[in-house]
């Protein structure tokens, strides 16, 4: 026992000596390489190369300006007639214009920094934190940067840069201006459906007889009168579209109060996804799942279109339907809740 | 039961089977809530076809669909599914099913046209159902513009706007429609194979089905008007393009940013 405790302190001392020696032999060979020798660039030594680089930067900034102008030409200048070609042309010019506007500024600044701004190496020692003196230093550094960047000596670069940067955000402002800033929320609450509106086929507008809907069928439905609308037809359609399906009535499990919303296994649900409003129309007639192609929200038709997978939060709203005297399918009322994605005022 | 099975080769057995089939059909027909009007037979089947079809059926299909096609736990009853369904499922090689799975895949046909016709004749004899479409609706000379509109409303969400196909849930998929014969497209619409909904003649009229087929043939013949369509699959192939071309561009910029200036 005593022996052991006597030996104990000696042992680690010995090992640490060995380790230190081994470490020193390695460290002896490692030298601080220091900074590599400074190699001047072409533009540092030759004024003609500097002048050429300056012109290149100016050209890149001008490309940005031209890109922005191209955007505006496409936005206001391309006349959108009925042909798909004009739309394609406009899309392409909008994209190219924005790309040139952004890339021109970016590549211009990088080219400027790489060729004209000083590239000498600066090393700074770590030091104690000071307050007043630091502030003074910061101002000096900023001054040095402005001085070294040569923005005062090269007015052409300065002017084109200011021009490009001033123009580049304008497309975004123009596009946001065109958004409806003051929407009437009540428009979202109601659709064209009301009591007695016939369910008709999209796009032909033919009314649907209940007897025509066989088991396993899926009908794409719009309200009667939608095709005759003069104005806002697409907006109304985007809210009112419905998918009509027929299942074996035993497979449906309506909650209390909703038993008579369908007819003999025929049910109608809003086609607008409650996530971000894409048309949910992928109906699997064996599993009775409705799938949204955009983000894979899956709704179970047998459980009143409850969300069983994906990012959607609410079930699809059901359109209560009945059959009129002539056997045609008609709506009992509008949807009982707003269709489509959630919004603040929905409550 | 054993005595009955011993008599199955009796000359009158076929008659008895037919009688049973008729009774079953009649009974199911009155029970069925389905009101799909079976169209008049456009293809005529001889008694010979039915007889040969039954033999083929018993040898190849009865294991799952049951004797007399009345269904079992492995396969649904085929009474009333009609000739169109058989022509589609067998004609595209989906049936006989190769393996249980989320969806019956298309594979080389196991029966030739004659045998397919005989099987169709047999199943059609079991009960009224959608029949093989008439040639006048398959000629591809309809209104492609109207067909395109109908396709975008009824089909494009699953089969893709360019009919290139798309994914469904849990391993199921909507196949590409490129290269599918007009006959099979028409039959798929009226019968709703696998998870496809049924588009009966009250939903999409035969003339409209002809227009849809015309549209599909038009887009297949004309190709992509905007240059290379990258398979027209949408986000998958376009995403791959962005990964390769877009990331290549990003890497090129990175190299430029960090390179020394001469």
Interface residues (C-beta under 8 A of the other chain):
Chain A: X39 X41 X42 X43 X88 X110 X114 X115 X119 X201 X202 X203 X204 X208 X209 X211 X212 X213 X214 X215 X216 X217 X218 X219 X220 X245 X264 X265 X279 X281 X282 X283 X284 X285 X286 X287 X289 X291 X293 X296 X298 X309
Chain B: X33 X34 X35 X36 X149 X150 X153 X154 X157 X158 X166 X168 X169 X172 X174 X192 X194 X195 X196 X197 X198 X199 X200 X202 X203 X208 X226 X256 X257 X260 X261 X262
